[in-house]
Amino acid sequence: MVLIEGLILQTTAYREHDLLVKLFTKEAGIITAMARGAKKQKSQLTVVNQPYTWVVVDGVYPKNQQGLGFINSVQESRIYKNVLVDLTTAAYAALIAKDLTVAFEENEPQLVWYAKMLAAFDQLNQQKDPQVIANIVELQLLPVFGVSPNWQKDPLSGAETGDFDYSEKYNGIIERAHFDMDDHRLHLDQKTVYYLRLFSTIDIQKLGAITLSPVTKRGIQRVIDYLYDRQVGFQPKEKRFIQKMAAFEGQLQIKPRKKEQE
């Protein structure tokens, strides 16, 4: 048995009292481990029932990097409480967890992304804008999915400064002088382009305060959704839930019209 450090991404009931726990571990990347008896009321493994909990467990990695590992006891744990109590933050946390489980094969070490993931959940727990955190993760995961837009310079001229727009035809940003070369460019405003370029490279561990207008946030999300739909081919149910939740909140913010006086 060994000490396994990781973040619980997902749990699935298995049989009457057991639990399958998907962990993003420091040493072995994503693994699935059996926690026998974890659903029993007095189980010492109760803490592993809660997603988005950082743990150090005494257990066993999957044998020969296949099948299931095992969790025998919990040595340390830290729950990201602020992630769980806010519905919107929890929804974005679920999206990040889903993206990670789809992006990476199990039992493959991902030390860089382990650090990024913990940083993302730390930022969520600090109550930073959850959409911003998720957008950073989504943009930086694109190369893992085999999609690598050029956010740094126009491939036609090499220009790194100026006004830009996103062009799928040229797989990245093109400067204003080349706008007429792609009739299907996305017609983005420059603030949206600025943050797309920033988020694609920013160190999430050093993220400071970022306050974006709803218009800019919609613009960023539009581009990310465009890339995931058209080039990655992936739209998780977690994102659809966020979209429905945003639409519902928008309806609540619409004030009813006053009845005209007769």
LOPAVO-411938 format. One line per 2 residues: number of its first residue (from 1); their letters; for each residue x, y, z of N, C-alpha, C, O. Coordinates in steps of 0.2 Angstrom, whole numbers. Atoms other than C-alpha are relative to their C-alpha. Layout:
NUM = a = X:Y:Z:X:Y:Z:X:Y:Z:X:Y:Z; ...
% end
This chain:
1 = mv = 4:-6:0:0:0:0:4:6:0:10:6:3; -3:-6:1:5:18:-4:-4:6:2:-10:5:3
3 = li = 4:-7:-1:0:36:0:-2:3:-6:3:4:-10; 2:-3:6:-10:43:-14:-3:7:1:-8:7:5
5 = eg = 3:-6:-1:-13:61:-15:-4:2:-7:-2:1:-12; 3:-2:6:-26:68:-27:-7:4:2:-9:5:8
7 = li = 7:-3:0:-43:77:-30:-5:-4:-2:-5:-7:-8; 5:4:2:-59:68:-30:-4:4:-6:-7:10:-4
9 = lq = 3:-4:5:-67:73:-47:-7:-3:-1:-12:1:-3; 6:3:1:-82:61:-47:-1:-7:4:4:-10:6
11 = tt = 1:6:-4:-90:47:-37:-6:-3:-3:-11:0:-5; 6:4:3:-102:33:-43:-1:-6:5:3:-9:7
13 = ay = 2:6:-4:-112:21:-32:2:-6:-3:1:-7:-9; -1:7:2:-107:3:-33:-2:-5:5:1:-5:11
15 = re = 4:5:-5:-117:-11:-25:-3:4:5:-4:10:4; 4:-3:-5:-125:-7:-9:4:5:4:1:11:6
17 = hd = -4:-4:-4:-111:1:1:6:3:-3:10:7:1; -7:-2:3:-96:3:-10:-1:6:-5:-6:8:-7
19 = ll = 0:-6:4:-91:18:-20:6:0:-5:12:-3:-3; -5:0:5:-81:20:-36:2:8:0:-2:12:-1
21 = vk = -2:-7:-1:-70:36:-34:5:2:-6:10:-2:-7; -5:-2:5:-62:45:-49:4:6:3:2:11:5
23 = lf = -4:-5:-3:-47:54:-43:5:2:-5:8:-1:-9; -6:-3:4:-34:66:-52:5:0:5:6:4:10
25 = tk = -5:1:-4:-19:60:-43:7:4:-2:8:5:-8; -6:-4:1:-2:69:-41:5:-5:-4:8:-2:-9
27 = ea = -5:5:2:8:53:-46:-2:-3:-7:2:-5:-11; 2:4:5:-2:44:-58:-6:2:-5:-9:-1:-9
29 = gi = 6:-3:4:-15:56:-66:-6:-3:2:-7:-4:8; 7:2:-2:-33:51:-66:0:-8:1:2:-12:-4
31 = it = 1:7:-2:-37:34:-58:-7:-1:2:-10:4:5; 6:2:-3:-53:25:-53:2:-5:6:5:-10:4
33 = am = -2:5:-5:-52:17:-36:-7:-2:4:-11:2:5; 6:3:-3:-64:6:-26:1:2:8:6:2:11
35 = ar = 0:-2:-7:-69:13:-8:-5:-5:3:-11:-3:3; 5:4:-2:-77:-2:0:-3:2:7:0:4:11
37 = ga = 3:-2:-6:-90:2:13:-1:8:1:-3:10:6; 0:-7:-1:-89:21:10:-7:3:1:-7:8:4
39 = kk = 7:-3:0:-108:23:9:-3:-2:7:-8:0:8; 2:2:-6:-110:15:26:0:6:5:5:10:4
41 = qk = 1:-6:-4:-116:28:39:6:2:5:8:7:5; -6:0:-5:-101:25:51:7:-1:-3:12:-2:0
43 = sq = -6:2:3:-88:22:38:5:5:1:4:11:1; -5:-5:0:-71:30:40:2:3:-6:6:7:-7
45 = lt = -1:-2:6:-71:33:22:-5:5:-3:-6:6:-9; 5:-5:2:-86:45:22:2:6:-4:-2:8:-9
47 = vv = -2:-6:3:-76:59:16:1:0:-7:0:4:-11; -1:1:7:-73:51:-1:-6:0:-4:-6:0:-10
49 = nq = 6:-1:4:-91:53:-5:-1:7:-3:-5:8:-7; 1:-7:2:-89:71:-8:5:2:-5:11:3:-4
51 = py = -4:-2:6:-83:77:-25:4:7:2:2:10:6; -4:-6:-1:-70:91:-26:3:1:7:3:6:10
53 = tw = -4:0:-6:-61:86:-10:7:-3:-1:8:-8:-5; -7:2:0:-42:85:-9:1:-5:5:-1:-4:11
55 = vv = -2:5:-5:-36:69:0:7:-3:-1:10:-2:-6; -6:5:0:-21:59:4:-3:-6:3:-5:-7:9
57 = vd = 3:6:-3:-27:41:6:6:-6:0:10:-5:-4; -5:6:0:-18:25:10:-4:-5:-4:-10:-7:-3
59 = gv = 3:5:4:-22:13:-4:5:-3:-5:11:-4:-4; -3:4:5:-17:4:-20:-1:3:-7:-7:4:-8
61 = yp = 1:-2:7:-14:11:-38:-3:-6:-4:-2:-12:-2; 2:5:5:-22:1:-52:6:-5:-2:11:-2:-4
63 = kn = -6:5:1:-11:-15:-55:1:1:-8:-3:0:-12; -2:0:7:-1:-13:-71:-4:5:-4:-5:5:-10
65 = qq = 3:-6:3:-10:4:-74:-6:-2:-4:-8:1:-9; 6:3:3:-26:-6:-78:-5:-1:6:-3:-3:11
67 = gl = 5:2:-5:-42:-9:-69:-1:5:6:0:11:5; 1:-4:-5:-46:-2:-52:5:0:5:9:-5:6
69 = gf = -4:-1:-6:-36:5:-37:-4:-1:6:-10:-3:5; 4:0:-6:-42:4:-19:2:5:5:8:7:5
71 = in = -1:-5:-6:-44:16:-5:-2:-4:6:-7:-6:7; 1:3:-6:-42:9:12:-1:4:6:-5:2:11
73 = sv = 1:-5:-5:-41:24:23:2:7:-2:6:8:-7; -2:-7:1:-40:43:23:4:3:5:3:3:11
75 = qe = -5:-3:-4:-25:51:30:-1:8:1:0:10:7; 2:-7:0:-29:69:26:-5:2:-5:-6:-2:-10
77 = sr = 5:-2:4:-43:79:18:-1:7:0:0:10:6; 2:-7:0:-48:96:13:-5:1:-5:-5:0:-11
79 = iy = 6:-1:4:-65:101:6:0:7:-2:1:12:2; 1:-7:2:-67:116:-5:-7:2:1:-11:2:-3
81 = kn = 7:-1:-2:-82:122:4:-4:5:-4:-10:4:-6; 3:-6:4:-85:138:-6:-2:-3:-7:-7:0:-10
83 = vl = 2:3:7:-86:127:-22:-7:-3:1:-10:-3:-4; 6:4:-1:-100:117:-15:-6:4:2:-12:2:0
85 = vd = 6:-4:-2:-111:130:-7:-3:4:-5:-9:6:-4; 2:-5:5:-113:141:-22:-2:-4:-7:2:-8:-9
87 = lt = 3:4:5:-124:133:-36:4:1:-7:6:-4:-10; -4:-2:6:-115:142:-50:7:-2:0:10:-5:-5
89 = ta = -6:2:-1:-98:139:-44:1:-8:0:5:-11:-4; 0:7:1:-102:120:-42:-1:-2:-7:2:-7:-9
91 = ay = 1:2:7:-108:119:-59:6:1:-5:7:-3:-9; -6:-1:3:-92:126:-66:5:-5:2:9:-7:-2
93 = aa = -5:5:-3:-82:115:-55:-2:-7:-4:3:-11:-5; 2:6:4:-92:100:-63:2:0:-7:4:-5:-10
95 = li = -2:0:7:-88:106:-80:8:-1:-1:10:-4:-5; -8:1:0:-69:107:-76:1:-7:1:6:-10:-3
97 = ak = -2:7:-1:-69:90:-69:-2:-4:-6:2:-9:-8; 1:4:6:-78:83:-84:5:1:-6:7:-4:-9
99 = dl = -5:-2:5:-66:92:-96:6:-4:1:9:-7:-4; -6:4:-2:-52:84:-87:0:-7:-1:4:-11:-4
101 = tv = 1:8:1:-59:66:-87:0:-2:-7:2:-7:-9; 0:2:7:-62:67:-106:7:2:-3:9:-2:-8
103 = af = -7:-2:3:-45:76:-110:5:-6:1:9:-7:-3; -6:4:-2:-34:63:-101:-2:-7:1:-7:-9:3
105 = ee = 1:7:-1:-33:44:-102:2:-1:8:6:2:11; -1:2:-7:-33:36:-85:7:-3:1:10:-6:-4
107 = ne = -7:3:-2:-16:30:-77:6:3:-4:10:-1:-5; -6:-4:3:-5:43:-86:1:6:4:-3:10:4
109 = pq = -2:-6:-4:4:55:-75:-1:6:-4:1:7:-10; 2:-7:3:-1:73:-78:2:5:5:-2:9:7
111 = lv = -2:-5:-5:10:83:-66:-1:7:-1:-4:10:4; 2:-7:1:8:99:-74:-7:2:0:-9:7:3
113 = wy = 7:-1:0:-10:98:-76:-3:-1:7:-8:1:9; 2:0:-7:-12:92:-58:1:6:4:-4:8:7
115 = ak = -2:-6:-3:-4:108:-52:-6:5:-3:-8:9:1; 5:-5:3:-16:118:-64:-7:-1:3:-10:3:5
117 = ml = 6:2:-2:-31:108:-58:-1:3:7:-6:6:9; 1:-2:-7:-28:112:-39:0:7:0:-4:10:4
119 = aa = 0:-7:0:-24:130:-43:-7:2:-2:-10:7:0; 7:-2:3:-41:131:-53:-5:-1:6:-9:4:7
121 = fd = 4:1:-5:-50:124:-38:1:5:6:-3:7:10; -2:-5:-5:-41:135:-26:-3:7:-1:-6:10:3
123 = ql = 2:-6:2:-46:150:-36:-8:0:1:-11:5:3; 7:0:-1:-64:144:-36:-2:1:7:-7:4:9
125 = nq = 2:0:-8:-64:142:-17:1:7:2:-2:9:7; -1:-7:-2:-57:160:-16:-6:4:-3:-6:10:-2
127 = qk = 6:-4:3:-74:165:-25:2:4:-6:-1:10:-7; -2:-4:7:-65:171:-41:-6:-2:-5:-9:-7:-4
129 = dp = 5:1:5:-77:172:-56:1:-7:-2:6:-9:-6; -1:7:2:-80:153:-59:0:0:-8:3:-5:-11
131 = qv = 0:1:7:-84:156:-78:7:2:-3:10:-1:-7; -6:-2:2:-67:165:-80:5:-6:2:9:-8:-3
133 = ia = -4:6:-2:-58:150:-71:-1:-6:-5:3:-8:-8; 1:5:5:-67:138:-82:2:1:-7:5:-3:-11
135 = ni = -3:-2:7:-63:148:-98:7:-1:-1:10:-3:-6; -7:0:1:-45:148:-94:2:-8:-1:6:-10:-5
137 = ve = -1:7:0:-45:129:-91:-2:-3:-7:2:-7:-10; 2:2:6:-55:126:-107:5:2:-6:6:-2:-10
139 = lq = -5:-3:6:-43:137:-118:6:-4:1:9:-6:-4; -6:3:0:-28:129:-111:0:-8:-1:5:-11:-2
141 = ll = 1:7:2:-35:111:-113:0:-1:-7:1:-7:-10; 1:1:8:-37:114:-132:5:-4:-3:4:-9:-7
143 = pv = -5:4:3:-20:108:-137:0:-8:2:2:-12:-1; 1:7:-2:-23:92:-126:-5:-4:-5:-4:-10:-6
145 = fg = 5:3:5:-38:89:-138:3:0:-7:-1:-2:-11; -2:-1:7:-27:92:-153:-2:6:-4:-1:6:-10
147 = vs = 2:-6:3:-33:109:-156:4:6:2:4:7:8; -5:-5:-2:-20:123:-156:-1:6:-4:4:8:-8
149 = pn = 0:-7:3:-26:140:-161:6:4:1:9:4:7; -5:-5:-1:-13:153:-164:-3:6:3:-6:10:-1
151 = wq = 2:-6:-4:-17:167:-151:5:5:0:3:11:2; -5:-5:-1:-1:176:-152:2:4:-6:4:10:-5
153 = kd = -2:-4:6:2:182:-170:-4:-2:-6:-6:-8:-7; 3:1:6:-6:184:-187:5:-5:-4:11:-3:-5
155 = pl = -4:4:4:1:169:-197:2:2:-7:7:0:-10; -1:-3:7:0:179:-213:6:5:0:10:6:-5
157 = sg = -5:-6:-1:11:194:-207:5:-1:6:10:3:6; -4:0:-6:18:189:-190:-2:5:5:2:6:10
159 = ae = 1:-5:-4:10:204:-183:-3:-2:7:-7:-7:8; 2:2:-6:8:203:-164:-4:5:4:-7:4:9
161 = tg = 4:-6:-3:0:220:-160:-5:3:-6:-3:2:-12; 5:-3:5:-15:229:-168:-7:-3:2:-8:-6:7
163 = df = 7:3:-1:-33:224:-170:-1:-7:-4:2:-8:-9; 0:6:2:-37:206:-172:-7:-3:0:-11:-1:3
165 = dy = 6:3:0:-51:194:-176:2:-8:0:7:-9:-3; -2:7:1:-52:175:-175:-3:-3:-6:-8:-2:-8
167 = se = 2:3:7:-52:165:-191:2:-7:1:7:-10:2; -1:8:0:-55:146:-191:4:-2:-6:8:-6:-6
169 = ky = -4:1:6:-48:147:-209:7:0:1:11:-4:-2; -7:-1:-1:-31:152:-203:2:-2:7:8:-1:9
171 = ng = -2:3:-7:-32:143:-186:3:5:5:7:4:8; -3:-5:-5:-30:159:-175:-2:7:-2:-7:8:-5
173 = ii = 2:-7:1:-30:177:-175:3:3:-6:9:1:-8; -3:-4:6:-28:188:-191:-1:7:2:-6:10:5
175 = er = 1:-7:-1:-25:207:-191:-5:3:-5:-7:0:-10; 5:-4:4:-37:220:-198:2:0:-7:-3:-1:-11
177 = ah = -2:-1:7:-27:221:-214:-2:-7:-4:-3:-6:-10; 1:6:3:-32:203:-218:-8:-3:1:-9:-8:0
179 = fd = 6:2:-2:-50:203:-212:-4:-2:-6:-9:-7:-6; 4:2:6:-57:202:-230:2:-6:-3:-1:-9:-8
181 = md = -3:6:3:-47:186:-233:-4:-6:3:-3:-12:1; 4:6:-3:-60:176:-222:-7:3:1:-8:7:6
183 = dh = 6:-3:-1:-78:180:-224:-4:-3:6:-9:-1:8; 3:4:-6:-82:168:-209:3:2:6:2:-2:11
185 = rl = -3:-2:-7:-71:177:-196:-6:1:5:-12:3:3; 5:-1:-5:-80:179:-180:-3:7:2:-7:8:6
187 = hl = 2:-7:-2:-81:198:-179:0:1:7:-5:4:10; -1:-1:-8:-75:199:-161:2:7:1:6:10:-3
189 = dq = -2:-6:-2:-73:215:-152:7:-1:3:9:-7:5; -7:0:-1:-55:219:-147:1:-2:8:6:-5:9
191 = kt = -1:2:-7:-58:217:-128:0:-8:1:3:-11:5; 1:7:0:-64:199:-131:7:-4:-3:9:-8:0
193 = vy = -7:3:3:-48:195:-142:5:1:5:9:-4:6; -5:-1:-5:-37:202:-128:0:-5:5:5:-8:7
195 = yl = 1:5:-5:-44:191:-115:1:-7:-2:4:-12:1; -1:6:3:-44:176:-126:8:-2:-1:10:-7:1
197 = rl = -7:0:0:-25:179:-129:3:-1:7:7:-5:8; -3:0:-7:-22:182:-111:-2:-7:4:3:-10:6
199 = fs = 2:6:-3:-32:167:-105:4:-7:-2:5:-12:1; -3:6:3:-23:155:-117:7:-2:3:9:-7:2
201 = ti = -7:1:-3:-6:157:-108:0:2:7:6:0:10; 0:-2:-7:-10:164:-91:2:-5:5:-1:-11:4
203 = di = -1:5:-5:-3:155:-76:-6:1:5:-6:6:9; 6:0:-5:-19:151:-66:2:0:7:-2:3:11
205 = qk = -2:0:-7:-9:149:-50:1:8:2:1:9:8; -1:-7:-2:-5:168:-51:-5:5:-2:-4:11:-3
207 = lg = 6:-4:3:-22:174:-57:-2:5:6:-3:3:11; 2:-6:-4:-26:191:-49:-8:1:-1:-11:-3:-3
209 = ai = 7:-1:1:-43:199:-48:-2:2:-7:2:7:-10; 3:-2:7:-52:200:-65:-7:1:0:-11:-4:2
211 = tl = 7:-1:1:-68:208:-68:-2:2:-7:0:7:-10; 2:-1:7:-76:207:-85:-8:1:0:-12:-1:4
213 = sp = 7:-2:2:-92:214:-92:-4:-6:-2:-1:-11:-5; 4:5:3:-106:202:-96:1:-1:-8:1:-6:-10
215 = vt = -1:0:7:-104:207:-114:7:-4:-2:7:-8:-7; -7:3:1:-85:202:-114:0:-8:2:2:-12:-2
217 = kr = 0:7:-2:-89:186:-105:-4:-5:-5:-2:-10:-6; 4:3:5:-102:181:-118:4:-1:-6:4:-6:-9
219 = gi = -4:1:6:-90:184:-132:6:-5:1:7:-9:-4; -5:5:-1:-76:174:-124:-3:-7:0:-1:-12:-3
221 = qr = 3:7:0:-88:159:-121:-3:-2:-7:-2:-8:-8; 2:1:6:-95:161:-138:6:-4:-4:5:-9:-8
223 = vi = -6:3:4:-77:157:-146:1:-7:3:3:-11:-1; -1:7:-2:-74:143:-134:-5:-5:-2:-3:-11:-4
225 = dy = 5:4:2:-90:135:-137:0:-2:-8:-1:-8:-10; -1:1:7:-87:137:-156:6:-5:-1:5:-9:-5
227 = ly = -6:5:1:-70:128:-155:-2:-7:3:0:-12:-1; 1:7:-3:-76:114:-144:-6:-3:-4:-5:-10:-5
229 = dr = 6:3:4:-92:111:-155:3:-2:-7:2:-8:-9; -2:1:7:-83:112:-172:7:-4:0:8:-8:-5
231 = qv = -7:3:0:-65:106:-168:1:-5:4:4:-10:3; 0:5:-4:-66:96:-153:-5:-5:0:-4:-11:1
233 = gf = 6:4:0:-83:89:-155:-3:-3:6:-4:-8:7; 1:2:-7:-87:89:-137:-4:5:3:-2:11:4
235 = qp = 4:-4:-3:-101:97:-128:-4:-4:6:-9:-7:5; 3:4:-6:-104:90:-110:-7:2:2:-8:8:2
237 = ke = 7:-2:-3:-121:90:-101:1:5:5:-3:9:6; -2:-5:-5:-112:100:-88:-1:7:-3:-3:12:0
239 = kr = 1:-7:3:-111:115:-100:-7:1:-2:-9:7:-1; 7:-2:2:-129:113:-106:-4:2:6:-8:6:6
241 = fi = 3:-2:-6:-134:114:-88:2:7:2:-3:11:4; -2:-7:-1:-124:130:-86:-4:5:-4:-6:10:-2
243 = qk = 3:-4:4:-132:137:-101:-8:1:2:-10:6:1; 7:-1:-2:-150:133:-95:-1:4:6:-5:8:7
245 = ma = 0:-4:-6:-146:140:-78:1:7:-1:-3:12:2; -1:-7:2:-140:156:-86:-6:3:-3:-8:9:-2
247 = af = 6:-2:4:-155:157:-97:-6:1:5:-10:6:5; 5:-1:-5:-166:155:-82:1:6:5:-4:10:6
249 = eg = -2:-6:-4:-157:168:-71:-2:6:-4:-4:11:-1; 1:-6:4:-159:180:-86:-7:1:0:-9:7:0
251 = ql = 7:-1:0:-178:177:-86:-2:3:7:-7:7:7; 1:-3:-7:-178:181:-67:1:7:0:-2:11:4
253 = qi = -2:-7:-1:-170:197:-70:-4:5:-4:-3:11:-4; 5:-4:4:-183:203:-83:-6:3:4:-9:-2:7
255 = kp = 5:-3:-5:-194:215:-73:-7:-1:-4:-7:1:-10; 7:0:3:-213:212:-77:-2:7:-2:-1:12:2
257 = rk = 2:-6:2:-221:226:-87:-6:2:5:-10:-2:6; 6:-3:-4:-233:237:-76:-6:0:-5:-6:2:-10
259 = ke = 6:0:3:-251:235:-81:-2:8:-1:-1:12:3; 2:-7:2:-258:251:-90:-6:1:4:-11:-3:5
261 = qe = 6:-2:-4:-270:260:-80:-6:1:-5:-6:4:-10; 6:0:4:-288:259:-86:-3:7:0:-8:8:-3
% end
